[in-house]
Amino acid sequence: MHKELIHSLKTCPIVKRGEYNYFIHPITDGVPLIEPALLREVCVEMIRRLNLEDVNRIVTAEAMGIPLSSVISIMTDIPLSIVRKREYKLPGEVLVHQSTGYSKGQLYINGIKKGDKIVIIDDVISTGGTLIAMIEALERAGAEIIDICIAIRRGKPEVGRPYKYLVDIEVTDSVNIIDISR
């Protein structure tokens, strides 16, 4: 269980940015490359954990939630909406004010209607800022969030509701596995 994910985390490079130890990983950064076995393992594990009953939309934030959500969409036949960093000015577009530990900005949601039953998929959670903003915006749009699954959790961010994750890590001069979700 999680063999590819755990191996890739234990062997990924760590870069220091100021006082912050940043792990560089295929699932969270798309570099050096995303191996199909790793992507498949993560997506299959996410599908196993998610409550997909009556779900009619997958939602993810760009950029690194896109590979995971695309594969899950193809595997489940559930359409995908991507929360974008660019405004399109389409009818019904929902503005998301996002603030994380290292960035602030605007995100935009399109394709969500009142009554949609959705799951949120993402690659990593560290501060919870993006996820909190997405949850608030989706609820404002009238969507019902059925479930949330994150591939990698760093720290223990609270987002105001339960979410699932595959692996919990701590990053020092290496990636330490704290917990493996079962």
C-alpha positions in Angstrom: 0.0 0.0 0.0 1.4 3.4 -1.1 4.7 1.7 -2.0 5.5 4.1 -4.9 4.3 7.2 -3.0 6.4 6.4 0.1 9.5 5.6 -1.9 9.2 8.7 -4.0 8.8 10.9 -0.9 11.7 9.4 0.9 14.0 10.0 -2.1 12.8 13.4 -3.2 15.1 16.5 -3.1 14.7 19.1 -0.3 15.4 22.8 -1.1 15.7 25.4 1.5 13.8 28.6 0.8 14.7 31.0 3.6 13.7 29.0 6.7 11.3 26.8 4.8 12.3 23.3 3.8 10.5 22.7 0.5 10.2 19.1 -0.8 10.2 18.7 -4.6 8.0 15.8 -5.7 6.4 14.6 -8.9 2.9 14.7 -7.4 3.2 18.2 -5.9 5.5 19.8 -8.4 5.5 17.7 -11.6 9.2 17.4 -11.5 11.5 15.8 -12.3 8.8 13.7 -14.0 5.6 12.0 -13.0 6.0 8.2 -13.4 2.7 6.5 -14.5 3.0 3.9 -11.7 3.1 6.6 -9.1 0.2 8.6 -10.6 -1.9 5.4 -10.9 -1.2 4.3 -7.4 -2.1 7.7 -5.9 -5.3 8.0 -8.0 -6.5 4.4 -7.2 -5.9 5.0 -3.5 -7.8 8.3 -3.7 -10.8 6.6 -5.4 -10.8 3.9 -2.8 -11.1 6.4 0.0 -13.6 8.9 -1.6 -17.3 8.7 -1.2 -18.3 9.1 -4.8 -22.0 8.1 -4.4 -24.2 10.6 -6.3 -21.2 12.9 -7.0 -21.6 14.8 -10.3 -18.4 16.9 -10.3 -14.8 16.7 -9.3 -13.2 20.0 -8.4 -9.4 20.7 -8.1 -7.2 23.8 -8.0 -4.6 24.3 -10.7 -1.9 23.4 -11.1 -0.8 20.1 -9.6 -4.3 18.9 -8.7 -5.0 18.6 -12.5 -3.0 15.4 -13.2 -4.6 13.6 -10.2 -8.2 14.9 -10.9 -7.9 14.2 -14.7 -7.0 10.5 -14.1 -9.7 10.2 -11.4 -12.3 11.8 -13.8 -11.3 9.3 -16.6 -11.5 6.4 -14.2 -14.9 7.3 -12.7 -16.6 9.2 -15.6 -17.2 12.1 -13.3 -16.7 15.5 -15.0 -13.9 17.8 -13.8 -14.0 21.5 -12.9 -10.6 23.2 -12.4 -10.3 26.2 -10.1 -8.2 28.5 -12.2 -5.7 31.4 -11.5 -7.2 33.3 -14.4 -10.5 35.1 -14.7 -12.7 34.1 -17.7 -15.7 36.3 -16.9 -18.2 33.5 -17.8 -21.7 33.6 -16.3 -21.7 32.1 -12.8 -17.9 32.5 -12.3 -17.1 32.4 -8.6 -14.2 34.4 -7.1 -12.0 32.7 -4.5 -9.8 34.8 -2.3 -6.9 32.5 -1.5 -4.2 33.0 1.1 -1.6 30.4 2.1 1.6 30.5 4.1 3.5 31.6 1.1 1.1 33.3 -1.4 -2.0 35.3 -1.8 -4.2 35.7 -4.8 -7.4 35.2 -6.6 -8.8 32.0 -8.0 -11.9 31.5 -10.2 -14.4 28.6 -10.3 -16.5 27.9 -13.4 -18.9 25.2 -14.2 -20.5 24.7 -10.7 -24.2 25.0 -10.3 -26.4 25.1 -7.2 -27.1 21.6 -6.0 -24.0 20.1 -7.6 -22.6 17.3 -5.4 -18.8 17.5 -5.6 -15.6 16.0 -4.3 -12.4 18.1 -4.0 -9.1 16.5 -5.0 -5.7 18.1 -4.4 -2.0 17.2 -4.4 -0.9 18.6 -1.1 -2.2 20.5 1.9 0.2 22.4 4.2 -1.6 25.6 5.5 -5.1 24.8 4.3 -5.5 28.3 2.9 -6.4 27.3 -0.6 -8.7 24.5 0.5 -10.6 26.8 3.0 -11.1 29.4 0.3 -12.3 26.8 -2.2 -14.8 25.3 0.4 -16.2 28.7 1.1 -16.6 29.6 -2.5 -18.2 26.3 -3.5 -20.7 26.6 -0.7 -21.5 30.2 -1.7 -22.2 28.8 -5.2 -24.6 26.3 -3.7 -22.6 23.2 -4.2 -22.7 20.3 -1.7 -19.2 19.0 -0.8 -19.5 15.3 -0.4 -15.8 14.5 0.3 -12.3 15.8 0.1 -9.1 13.9 -0.5 -5.5 15.2 -0.5 -2.6 13.0 -1.6 0.0 14.5 0.8 -0.6 16.3 4.1 2.2 18.4 5.6 1.4 19.5 9.1 -2.1 19.2 10.6 -4.1 22.1 9.0 -7.7 22.5 10.0 -10.1 23.5 7.2 -13.4 23.4 9.1 -14.5 20.0 8.0 -13.1 16.5 7.7 -10.8 15.6 4.8 -8.9 12.5 3.8 -5.3 12.1 2.9 -3.0 9.3 1.8 0.2 10.2 3.7 1.1 12.7 6.4 4.7 14.0 6.2 7.1 16.2 8.1 9.9 17.9 6.1 13.3 18.6 7.7 16.4 17.9 5.8 14.5 14.9 4.4 10.8 13.8 4.2 9.7 11.9 7.2 6.5 9.8 7.0 4.4 10.5 10.0 1.2 8.6 9.1 0.0 6.5 6.3 -3.8 6.7 5.9 -5.4 3.3 5.6 
